[in-house]
């Protein structure tokens, strides 16, 4: 798909995926809907719902912070955020930012 983005196959615009981490360049502008649809079709083809039990996502508010969330699939509720035992067992997300004194919140537990 990266090569298809570079060739302008999604939304008739050439998209480069080089550069700083941010929202995926294919999900911005004219390429956004066709690229999203292609990623969705790829996942539906290669990933059965019965095997999708966990997922991790990352969100960013440019240029930061980055927020990471782990999720677990449960009956009747779908994918829900889960508290991380490596954090404090209570938080479901962890934030990374280079601004300020504390770079990772909450900090991982070191037991």
N, CA, C and O atoms as a printed pandas DataFrame, in Angstrom:
     atom_number atom_name residue_name chain_id  residue_number  x_coord  y_coord  z_coord
0              1         N          UNK        A               1    0.812   -1.179    0.000
1              2        CA          UNK        A               1    0.000    0.000    0.000
2              3         C          UNK        A               1    0.866    1.258    0.000
3              4         O          UNK        A               1    0.478    2.279   -0.567
4              5         N          UNK        A               2    2.035    1.187    0.633
5              6        CA          UNK        A               2    2.929    2.346    0.631
6              7         C          UNK        A               2    3.309    2.723   -0.798
7              8         O          UNK        A               2    3.332    3.902   -1.150
8              9         N          UNK        A               3    3.611    1.705   -1.626
9             10        CA          UNK        A               3    3.979    1.970   -3.012
10            11         C          UNK        A               3    2.803    2.521   -3.798
11            12         O          UNK        A               3    2.979    3.378   -4.664
12            13         N          UNK        A               4    1.598    2.033   -3.501
13            14        CA          UNK        A               4    0.402    2.555   -4.165
14            15         C          UNK        A               4    0.157    4.013   -3.775
15            16         O          UNK        A               4   -0.236    4.821   -4.616
16            17         N          UNK        A               5    0.385    4.348   -2.515
17            18        CA          UNK        A               5    0.268    5.755   -2.085
18            19         C          UNK        A               5    1.249    6.623   -2.855
19            20         O          UNK        A               5    0.881    7.686   -3.356
20            21         N          UNK        A               6    2.504    6.175   -2.951
21            22        CA          UNK        A               6    3.540    6.942   -3.638
22            23         C          UNK        A               6    3.217    7.124   -5.119
23            24         O          UNK        A               6    3.593    8.129   -5.723
24            25         N          UNK        A               7    2.517    6.145   -5.700
25            26        CA          UNK        A               7    2.166    6.213   -7.118
26            27         C          UNK        A               7    0.873    6.996   -7.371
27            28         O          UNK        A               7    0.492    7.192   -8.525
28            29         N          UNK        A               8    0.202    7.440   -6.324
29            30        CA          UNK        A               8   -1.022    8.221   -6.500
30            31         C          UNK        A               8   -2.264    7.381   -6.746
31            32         O          UNK        A               8   -3.227    7.868   -7.339
32            33         N          UNK        A               9   -2.261    6.123   -6.300
33            34        CA          UNK        A               9   -3.392    5.217   -6.536
34            35         C          UNK        A               9   -4.594    5.504   -5.634
35            36         O          UNK        A               9   -5.684    4.997   -5.899
36            37         N          UNK        A              10   -4.426    6.296   -4.584
37            38        CA          UNK        A              10   -5.519    6.616   -3.671
38            39         C          UNK        A              10   -5.818    8.105   -3.774
39            40         O          UNK        A              10   -5.030    8.930   -3.310
40            41         N          UNK        A              11   -6.945    8.455   -4.376
41            42        CA          UNK        A              11   -7.339    9.856   -4.486
42            43         C          UNK        A              11   -6.564   10.653   -5.516
43            44         O          UNK        A              11   -6.620   11.883   -5.511
44            45         N          UNK        A              12   -5.839    9.977   -6.401
45            46        CA          UNK        A              12   -5.072   10.630   -7.462
46            47         C          UNK        A              12   -4.072   11.661   -6.941
47            48         O          UNK        A              12   -3.804   12.659   -7.610
48            49         N          UNK        A              13   -3.526   11.426   -5.758
49            50        CA          UNK        A              13   -2.463   12.286   -5.224
50            51         C          UNK        A              13   -1.320   11.395   -4.769
51            52         O          UNK        A              13   -1.543   10.352   -4.153
52            53         N          UNK        A              14   -0.100   11.804   -5.072
53            54        CA          UNK        A              14    1.072   11.048   -4.629
54            55         C          UNK        A              14    1.350   11.402   -3.177
55            56         O          UNK        A              14    1.435   12.576   -2.816
56            57         N          UNK        A              15    1.492   10.368   -2.345
57            58        CA          UNK        A              15    1.677   10.558   -0.907
58            59         C          UNK        A              15    2.972    9.885   -0.472
59            60         O          UNK        A              15    3.206    8.714   -0.770
60            61         N          UNK        A              16    3.808   10.636    0.234
61            62        CA          UNK        A              16    5.046   10.088    0.799
62            63         C          UNK        A              16    4.804    9.741    2.262
63            64         O          UNK        A              16    4.173   10.501    2.996
64            65         N          UNK        A              17    5.309    8.591    2.674
65            66        CA          UNK        A              17    5.173    8.189    4.075
66            67         C          UNK        A              17    6.450    8.470    4.863
67            68         O          UNK        A              17    6.569    8.039    6.010
68            69         N          UNK        A              18    7.400    9.179    4.272
69            70        CA          UNK        A              18    8.637    9.537    4.977
70            71         C          UNK        A              18    8.365   10.727    5.896
71            72         O          UNK        A              18    7.430   11.498    5.677
72            73         N          UNK        A              19    9.188   10.859    6.911
73            74        CA          UNK        A              19    9.075   12.027    7.785
74            75         C          UNK        A              19    8.772   11.650    9.213
75            76         O          UNK        A              19    8.768   10.476    9.582
76            77         N          UNK        A              20    8.518   12.669   10.006
77            78        CA          UNK        A              20    8.246   12.476   11.425
78            79         C          UNK        A              20    6.947   11.717   11.636
79            80         O          UNK        A              20    6.040   11.768   10.806
80            81         N          UNK        A              21    6.871   11.002   12.778
81            82        CA          UNK        A              21    5.654   10.271   13.122
82            83         C          UNK        A              21    4.528   11.264   13.394
83            84         O          UNK        A              21    4.700   12.249   14.112
84            85         N          UNK        A              22    3.389   10.980   12.808
85            86        CA          UNK        A              22    2.213   11.828   12.947
86            87         C          UNK        A              22    1.036   11.003   12.458
87            88         O          UNK        A              22    1.156    9.784   12.332
88            89         N          UNK        A              23   -0.095   11.632   12.178
89            90        CA          UNK        A              23   -1.199   10.936   11.544
90            91         C          UNK        A              23   -0.672   10.385   10.227
91            92         O          UNK        A              23    0.051   11.078    9.511
92            93         N          UNK        A              24   -1.026    9.147    9.901
93            94        CA          UNK        A              24   -0.508    8.535    8.672
94            95         C          UNK        A              24   -0.845    9.442    7.492
95            96         O          UNK        A              24   -2.002    9.832    7.336
96            97         N          UNK        A              25    0.143    9.791    6.652
97            98        CA          UNK        A              25   -0.088   10.709    5.537
98            99         C          UNK        A              25   -1.165   10.241    4.555
99           100         O          UNK        A              25   -1.790   11.064    3.886
100          101         N          UNK        A              26   -1.384    8.935    4.466
101          102        CA          UNK        A              26   -2.437    8.425    3.585
102          103         C          UNK        A              26   -3.831    8.705    4.105
103          104         O          UNK        A              26   -4.803    8.629    3.354
104          105         N          UNK        A              27   -3.938    9.031    5.391
105          106        CA          UNK        A              27   -5.242    9.293    5.999
106          107         C          UNK        A              27   -5.557   10.782    6.082
107          108         O          UNK        A              27   -6.407   11.198    6.870
108          109         N          UNK        A              28   -4.874   11.582    5.270
109          110        CA          UNK        A              28   -5.070   13.023    5.237
110          111         C          UNK        A              28   -5.339   13.459    3.800
111          112         O          UNK        A              28   -4.681   12.980    2.876
112          113         N          UNK        A              29   -6.281   14.344    3.605
113          114        CA          UNK        A              29   -6.529   14.904    2.281
114          115         C          UNK        A              29   -7.296   13.966    1.369
115          116         O          UNK        A              29   -8.077   13.130    1.824
116          117         N          UNK        A              30   -7.060   14.119    0.065
117          118        CA          UNK        A              30   -7.819   13.386   -0.953
118          119         C          UNK        A              30   -7.624   11.874   -0.877
119          120         O          UNK        A              30   -8.497   11.120   -1.307
120          121         N          UNK        A              31   -6.508   11.427   -0.344
121          122        CA          UNK        A              31   -6.252    9.987   -0.269
122          123         C          UNK        A              31   -6.943    9.335    0.929
123          124         O          UNK        A              31   -7.007    8.107    0.996
124          125         N          UNK        A              32   -7.460   10.116    1.872
125          126        CA          UNK        A              32   -7.945    9.581    3.146
126          127         C          UNK        A              32   -9.002    8.501    2.994
127          128         O          UNK        A              32   -8.815    7.398    3.509
128          129         N          UNK        A              33  -10.094    8.769    2.313
129          130        CA          UNK        A              33  -11.171    7.777    2.219
130          131         C          UNK        A              33  -10.759    6.556    1.408
131          132         O          UNK        A              33  -10.959    5.435    1.875
132          133         N          UNK        A              34  -10.185    6.723    0.195
133          134        CA          UNK        A              34   -9.801    5.506   -0.536
134          135         C          UNK        A              34   -8.730    4.678    0.183
135          136         O          UNK        A              34   -8.763    3.449    0.123
136          137         N          UNK        A              35   -7.788    5.331    0.858
137          138        CA          UNK        A              35   -6.761    4.595    1.584
138          139         C          UNK        A              35   -7.372    3.875    2.783
139          140         O          UNK        A              35   -7.066    2.707    3.021
140          141         N          UNK        A              36   -8.229    4.553    3.537
141          142        CA          UNK        A              36   -8.927    3.926    4.664
142          143         C          UNK        A              36   -9.708    2.711    4.202
143          144         O          UNK        A              36   -9.671    1.664    4.850
144          145         N          UNK        A              37  -10.413    2.838    3.092
145          146        CA          UNK        A              37  -11.195    1.721    2.566
146          147         C          UNK        A              37  -10.297    0.549    2.177
147          148         O          UNK        A              37  -10.664   -0.607    2.386
148          149         N          UNK        A              38   -9.123    0.838    1.612
149          150        CA          UNK        A              38   -8.187   -0.219    1.222
150          151         C          UNK        A              38   -7.605   -0.921    2.453
151          152         O          UNK        A              38   -7.461   -2.143    2.455
152          153         N          UNK        A              39   -7.272   -0.163    3.492
153          154        CA          UNK        A              39   -6.752   -0.768    4.725
154          155         C          UNK        A              39   -7.831   -1.634    5.360
155          156         O          UNK        A              39   -7.555   -2.749    5.803
156          157         N          UNK        A              40   -9.054   -1.127    5.405
157          158        CA          UNK        A              40  -10.174   -1.883    5.981
158          159         C          UNK        A              40  -10.392   -3.194    5.211
159          160         O          UNK        A              40  -10.558   -4.251    5.821
160          161         N          UNK        A              41  -10.390   -3.126    3.885
161          162        CA          UNK        A              41  -10.584   -4.329    3.061
162          163         C          UNK        A              41   -9.451   -5.334    3.296
163          164         O          UNK        A              41   -9.691   -6.539    3.368
164          165         N          UNK        A              42   -8.219   -4.835    3.414
165          166        CA          UNK        A              42   -7.074   -5.712    3.670
166          167         C          UNK        A              42   -7.237   -6.430    5.003
167          168         O          UNK        A              42   -7.033   -7.641    5.084
168          169         N          UNK        A              43   -7.602   -5.692    6.048
169          170        CA          UNK        A              43   -7.784   -6.301    7.365
170          171         C          UNK        A              43   -8.931   -7.301    7.369
171          172         O          UNK        A              43   -8.819   -8.376    7.959
172          173         N          UNK        A              44  -10.031   -6.953    6.715
173          174        CA          UNK        A              44  -11.174   -7.874    6.662
174          175         C          UNK        A              44  -10.833   -9.147    5.907
175          176         O          UNK        A              44  -11.353  -10.217    6.224
176          177         N          UNK        A              45   -9.959   -9.038    4.906
177          178        CA          UNK        A              45   -9.569  -10.210    4.127
178          179         C          UNK        A              45   -8.619  -11.120    4.915
179          180         O          UNK        A              45   -8.726  -12.344    4.839
180          181         N          UNK        A              46   -7.705  -10.532    5.659
181          182        CA          UNK        A              46   -6.641  -11.309    6.285
182          183         C          UNK        A              46   -6.793  -11.542    7.791
183          184         O          UNK        A              46   -6.005  -12.287    8.374
184          185         N          UNK        A              47   -7.774  -10.930    8.421
185          186        CA          UNK        A              47   -7.936  -11.059    9.861
186          187         C          UNK        A              47   -9.377  -11.440   10.175
187          188         O          UNK        A              47  -10.293  -10.639    9.986
188          189         N          UNK        A              48   -9.571  -12.659   10.653
189          190        CA          UNK        A              48  -10.923  -13.091   10.974
190          191         C          UNK        A              48  -11.356  -12.497   12.310
191          192         O          UNK        A              48  -10.534  -12.361   13.216
192          193         N          UNK        A              49  -12.622  -12.145   12.446
193          194        CA          UNK        A              49  -13.113  -11.590   13.712
194          195         C          UNK        A              49  -12.871  -12.520   14.900
195          196         O          UNK        A              49  -12.683  -12.056   16.024
196          197         N          UNK        A              50  -12.875  -13.824   14.656
197          198        CA          UNK        A              50  -12.657  -14.787   15.735
198          199         C          UNK        A              50  -11.235  -14.716   16.290
199          200         O          UNK        A              50  -10.996  -15.120   17.428
200          201         N          UNK        A              51  -10.298  -14.211   15.505
201          202        CA          UNK        A              51   -8.906  -14.145   15.948
202          203         C          UNK        A              51   -8.516  -12.770   16.482
203          204         O          UNK        A              51   -7.427  -12.608   17.033
204          205         N          UNK        A              52   -9.394  -11.776   16.324
205          206        CA          UNK        A              52   -9.099  -10.432   16.809
206          207         C          UNK        A              52   -9.551  -10.318   18.256
207          208         O          UNK        A              52  -10.717  -10.033   18.531
208          209         N          UNK        A              53   -8.629  -10.539   19.170
209          210        CA          UNK        A              53   -8.943  -10.509   20.596
210          211         C          UNK        A              53   -8.328   -9.334   21.329
211          212         O          UNK        A              53   -8.842   -8.908   22.364
212          213         N          UNK        A              54   -7.236   -8.808   20.806
213          214        CA          UNK        A              54   -6.577   -7.671   21.432
214          215         C          UNK        A              54   -6.126   -6.694   20.360
215          216         O          UNK        A              54   -5.956   -7.056   19.196
216          217         N          UNK        A              55   -5.938   -5.449   20.777
217          218        CA          UNK        A              55   -5.491   -4.430   19.839
218          219         C          UNK        A              55   -4.819   -3.314   20.638
219          220         O          UNK        A              55   -5.181   -3.058   21.786
220          221         N          UNK        A              56   -3.863   -2.670   20.036
221          222        CA          UNK        A              56   -3.252   -1.488   20.643
222          223         C          UNK        A              56   -3.373   -0.344   19.644
223          224         O          UNK        A              56   -3.180   -0.536   18.443
224          225         N          UNK        A              57   -3.689    0.825   20.134
225          226        CA          UNK        A              57   -3.808    1.998   19.269
226          227         C          UNK        A              57   -2.978    3.128   19.844
227          228         O          UNK        A              57   -2.660    3.154   21.033
228          229         N          UNK        A              58   -2.640    4.053   18.978
229          230        CA          UNK        A              58   -1.892    5.222   19.388
230          231         C          UNK        A              58   -2.587    6.444   18.840
231          232         O          UNK        A              58   -3.001    6.461   17.681
232          233         N          UNK        A              59   -2.719    7.458   19.656
233          234        CA          UNK        A              59   -3.276    8.725   19.217
234          235         C          UNK        A              59   -2.262    9.823   19.437
235          236         O          UNK        A              59   -1.427    9.739   20.337
236          237         N          UNK        A              60   -2.336   10.865   18.606
237          238        CA          UNK        A              60   -1.381   11.961   18.739
238          239         C          UNK        A              60   -2.107   13.281   18.540
239          240         O          UNK        A              60   -2.986   13.404   17.687
240          241         N          UNK        A              61   -1.729   14.249   19.328
241          242        CA          UNK        A              61   -2.168   15.615   19.133
242          243         C          UNK        A              61   -0.909   16.379   18.731
243          244         O          UNK        A              61   -0.124   16.783   19.590
244          245         N          UNK        A              62   -0.712   16.581   17.400
245          246        CA          UNK        A              62    0.576   17.067   16.897
246          247         C          UNK        A              62    1.087   18.307   17.622
247          248         O          UNK        A              62    0.291   19.194   17.933
248          249         N          UNK        A              63    2.369   18.399   17.900
249          250        CA          UNK        A              63    3.359   17.368   17.598
250          251         C          UNK        A              63    3.408   16.285   18.670
251          252         O          UNK        A              63    4.009   15.233   18.452
252          253         N          UNK        A              64    2.801   16.517   19.797
253          254        CA          UNK        A              64    2.699   15.518   20.856
254          255         C          UNK        A              64    1.692   16.016   21.857
255          256         O          UNK        A              64    1.320   17.184   21.744
256          257         N          UNK        A              65    1.227   15.298   22.784
257          258        CA          UNK        A              65    1.731   14.018   23.262
258          259         C          UNK        A              65    1.243   12.849   22.421
259          260         O          UNK        A              65    0.296   12.977   21.645
260          261         N          UNK        A              66    1.901   11.711   22.586
261          262        CA          UNK        A              66    1.469   10.448   22.021
262          263         C          UNK        A              66    0.763    9.696   23.143
263          264         O          UNK        A              66    1.262    9.647   24.268
264          265         N          UNK        A              67   -0.383    9.116   22.846
265          266        CA          UNK        A              67   -1.134    8.358   23.838
266          267         C          UNK        A              67   -1.314    6.940   23.323
267          268         O          UNK        A              67   -1.753    6.738   22.190
268          269         N          UNK        A              68   -0.976    5.955   24.151
269          270        CA          UNK        A              68   -1.056    4.543   23.790
270          271         C          UNK        A              68   -2.133    3.875   24.635
271          272         O          UNK        A              68   -2.186    4.070   25.849
272          273         N          UNK        A              69   -3.002    3.076   23.983
273          274        CA          UNK        A              69   -4.093    2.394   24.675
274          275         C          UNK        A              69   -4.101    0.926   24.245
275          276         O          UNK        A              69   -4.052    0.625   23.053
276          277         N          UNK        A              70   -4.161    0.019   25.212
277          278        CA          UNK        A              70   -4.322   -1.408   24.942
278          279         C          UNK        A              70   -5.797   -1.748   25.088
279          280         O          UNK        A              70   -6.475   -1.225   25.972
280          281         N          UNK        A              71   -6.294   -2.630   24.216
281          282        CA          UNK        A              71   -7.705   -3.003   24.255
282          283         C          UNK        A              71   -7.857   -4.521   24.201
283          284         O          UNK        A              71   -6.999   -5.234   23.681
284          285         N          UNK        A              72   -8.960   -4.984   24.746
285          286        CA          UNK        A              72   -9.294   -6.406   24.804
286          287         C          UNK        A              72  -10.735   -6.572   24.330
287          288         O          UNK        A              72  -11.605   -5.775   24.680
288          289         N          UNK        A              73  -10.982   -7.605   23.535
289          290        CA          UNK        A              73  -12.350   -7.866   23.081
290          291         C          UNK        A              73  -13.076   -8.708   24.121
291          292         O          UNK        A              73  -12.586   -9.751   24.553
292          293         N          UNK        A              74  -14.262   -8.229   24.513
293          294        CA          UNK        A              74  -15.092   -8.963   25.465
294          295         C          UNK        A              74  -16.484   -9.141   24.862
295          296         O          UNK        A              74  -16.936   -8.287   24.100
296          297         N          UNK        A              75  -17.179  -10.251   25.197
297          298        CA          UNK        A              75  -18.521  -10.479   24.662
298          299         C          UNK        A              75  -19.467   -9.311   24.999
299          300         O          UNK        A              75  -19.381   -8.727   26.079
300          301         N          UNK        A              76  -20.337   -8.994   24.096
301          302        CA          UNK        A              76  -21.360   -7.957   24.214
302          303         C          UNK        A              76  -20.822   -6.526   24.264
303          304         O          UNK        A              76  -21.592   -5.594   24.035
304          305         N          UNK        A              77  -19.557   -6.315   24.549
305          306        CA          UNK        A              77  -19.035   -4.949   24.647
306          307         C          UNK        A              77  -18.081   -4.607   23.508
307          308         O          UNK        A              77  -17.864   -3.430   23.221
308          309         N          UNK        A              78  -17.514   -5.608   22.862
309          310        CA          UNK        A              78  -16.537   -5.351   21.815
310          311         C          UNK        A              78  -15.165   -5.075   22.406
311          312         O          UNK        A              78  -14.800   -5.634   23.440
312          313         N          UNK        A              79  -14.402   -4.203   21.739
313          314        CA          UNK        A              79  -13.062   -3.857   22.220
314          315         C          UNK        A              79  -13.168   -2.772   23.282
315          316         O          UNK        A              79  -13.765   -1.721   23.051
316          317         N          UNK        A              80  -12.586   -3.034   24.445
317          318        CA          UNK        A              80  -12.610   -2.068   25.542
318          319         C          UNK        A              80  -11.174   -1.809   26.004
319          320         O          UNK        A              80  -10.328   -2.698   25.913
320          321         N          UNK        A              81  -10.894   -0.604   26.495
321          322        CA          UNK        A              81   -9.555   -0.354   27.038
322          323         C          UNK        A              81   -9.348   -1.164   28.306
323          324         O          UNK        A              81  -10.272   -1.343   29.099
324          325         N          UNK        A              82   -8.131   -1.652   28.491
325          326        CA          UNK        A              82   -7.839   -2.462   29.681
326          327         C          UNK        A              82   -6.718   -1.823   30.491
327          328         O          UNK        A              82   -5.758   -1.299   29.926
328          329         N          UNK        A              83   -6.842   -1.867   31.814
329          330        CA          UNK        A              83   -5.778   -1.347   32.659
330          331         C          UNK        A              83   -4.489   -2.125   32.432
331          332         O          UNK        A              83   -4.509   -3.343   32.254
332          333         N          UNK        A              84   -3.385   -1.419   32.440
333          334        CA          UNK        A              84   -2.098   -2.054   32.203
334          335         C          UNK        A              84   -1.395   -2.444   33.486
335          336         O          UNK        A              84   -1.086   -1.579   34.305
336          337         N          UNK        A              85   -1.135   -3.734   33.679
337          338        CA          UNK        A              85   -0.446   -4.170   34.891
338          339         C          UNK        A              85    0.966   -3.599   34.996
339          340         O          UNK        A              85    1.499   -3.480   36.100
340          341         N          UNK        A              86    1.582   -3.242   33.860
341          342        CA          UNK        A              86    2.910   -2.640   33.931
342          343         C          UNK        A              86    2.835   -1.180   34.328
343          344         O          UNK        A              86    3.852   -0.572   34.662
344          345         N          UNK        A              87    1.632   -0.609   34.294
345          346        CA          UNK        A              87    1.478    0.759   34.773
346          347         C          UNK        A              87    1.227    0.670   36.269
347          348         O          UNK        A              87    2.166    0.487   37.044
348          349         N          UNK        A              88   -0.023    0.798   36.680
349          350        CA          UNK        A              88   -0.345    0.653   38.100
350          351         C          UNK        A              88   -1.560   -0.238   38.294
351          352         O          UNK        A              88   -2.092   -0.350   39.399
352          353         N          UNK        A              89   -1.997   -0.875   37.204
353          354        CA          UNK        A              89   -3.171   -1.738   37.268
354          355         C          UNK        A              89   -4.479   -0.984   37.189
355          356         O          UNK        A              89   -5.538   -1.608   37.117
356          357         N          UNK        A              90   -4.441    0.339   37.199
357          358        CA          UNK        A              90   -5.650    1.150   37.147
358          359         C          UNK        A              90   -5.795    1.910   35.828
359          360         O          UNK        A              90   -6.905    2.067   35.319
360          361         N          UNK        A              91   -4.678    2.379   35.277
361          362        CA          UNK        A              91   -4.719    3.178   34.052
362          363         C          UNK        A              91   -4.758    2.292   32.807
363          364         O          UNK        A              91   -4.104    1.251   32.743
364          365         N          UNK        A              92   -5.545    2.735   31.816
365          366        CA          UNK        A              92   -5.662    1.989   30.567
366          367         C          UNK        A              92   -4.838    2.628   29.456
367          368         O          UNK        A              92   -4.666    2.025   28.396
368          369         N          UNK        A              93   -4.329    3.828   29.674
369          370        CA          UNK        A              93   -3.559    4.525   28.648
370          371         C          UNK        A              93   -2.274    5.058   29.252
371          372         O          UNK        A              93   -2.171    5.278   30.458
372          373         N          UNK        A              94   -1.295    5.260   28.376
373          374        CA          UNK        A              94   -0.029    5.829   28.799
374          375         C          UNK        A              94    0.333    6.919   27.795
375          376         O          UNK        A              94    0.163    6.738   26.589
376          377         N          UNK        A              95    0.833    8.051   28.293
377          378        CA          UNK        A              95    1.170    9.189   27.448
378          379         C          UNK        A              95    2.682    9.392   27.425
379          380         O          UNK        A              95    3.364    9.245   28.440
380          381         N          UNK        A              96    3.188    9.732   26.239
381          382        CA          UNK        A              96    4.594   10.064   26.076
382          383         C          UNK        A              96    4.709   11.480   25.547
383          384         O          UNK        A              96    4.024   11.842   24.591
384          385         N          UNK        A              97    5.565   12.282   26.155
385          386        CA          UNK        A              97    5.808   13.647   25.710
386          387         C          UNK        A              97    7.218   14.038   26.127
387          388         O          UNK        A              97    7.658   13.695   27.224
388          389         N          UNK        A              98    7.930   14.754   25.259
389          390        CA          UNK        A              98    9.268   15.206   25.632
390          391         C          UNK        A              98    9.231   16.587   26.285
391          392         O          UNK        A              98   10.265   17.087   26.728
392          393         N          UNK        A              99    8.060   17.204   26.348
393          394        CA          UNK        A              99    7.916   18.502   26.989
394          395         C          UNK        A              99    7.814   18.302   28.499
395          396         O          UNK        A              99    7.091   17.414   28.951
396          397         N          UNK        A             100    8.513   19.099   29.277
397          398        CA          UNK        A             100    8.423   19.015   30.725
398          399         C          UNK        A             100    9.400   18.015   31.317
399          400         O          UNK        A             100   10.252   17.462   30.622
400          401         N          UNK        A             101    9.256   17.798   32.609
401          402        CA          UNK        A             101   10.174   16.932   33.348
402          403         C          UNK        A             101    9.805   15.453   33.252
403          404         O          UNK        A             101   10.688   14.602   33.148
404          405         N          UNK        A             102    8.514   15.141   33.287
405          406        CA          UNK        A             102    8.060   13.754   33.241
406          407         C          UNK        A             102    7.703   13.409   31.806
407          408         O          UNK        A             102    6.829   14.041   31.213
408          409         N          UNK        A             103    8.368   12.417   31.246
409          410        CA          UNK        A             103    8.170   12.099   29.835
410          411         C          UNK        A             103    7.122   11.027   29.586
411          412         O          UNK        A             103    6.521   11.001   28.512
412          413         N          UNK        A             104    6.887   10.145   30.545
413          414        CA          UNK        A             104    5.905    9.080   30.390
414          415         C          UNK        A             104    4.953    9.125   31.582
415          416         O          UNK        A             104    5.386    9.080   32.733
416          417         N          UNK        A             105    3.641    9.214   31.296
417          418        CA          UNK        A             105    2.632    9.322   32.356
418          419         C          UNK        A             105    1.521    8.333   32.070
419          420         O          UNK        A             105    1.034    8.326   30.939
420          421         N          UNK        A             106    1.081    7.503   32.992
421          422        CA          UNK        A             106    1.769    7.232   34.248
422          423         C          UNK        A             106    3.045    6.431   33.993
423          424         O          UNK        A             106    3.158    5.726   32.990
424          425         N          UNK        A             107    3.985    6.546   34.894
425          426        CA          UNK        A             107    5.245    5.821   34.770
426          427         C          UNK        A             107    5.007    4.335   34.983
427          428         O          UNK        A             107    4.125    3.936   35.743
428          429         N          UNK        A             108    5.803    3.523   34.305
429          430        CA          UNK        A             108    5.702    2.072   34.487
430          431         C          UNK        A             108    6.133    1.699   35.895
431          432         O          UNK        A             108    7.021    2.322   36.477
432          433         N          UNK        A             109    5.492    0.676   36.427
433          434        CA          UNK        A             109    5.855    0.178   37.760
434          435         C          UNK        A             109    7.105   -0.678   37.651
435          436         O          UNK        A             109    7.242   -1.464   36.714
436          437         N          UNK        A             110    7.997   -0.533   38.584
437          438        CA          UNK        A             110    9.236   -1.326   38.597
438          439         C          UNK        A             110    9.254   -2.168   39.867
439          440         O          UNK        A             110    9.832   -1.776   40.881
440          441         N          UNK        A             111    8.625   -3.308   39.795
441          442        CA          UNK        A             111    8.576   -4.193   40.975
442          443         C          UNK        A             111    9.516   -5.341   40.816
443          444         O          UNK        A             111    9.612   -6.188   41.704
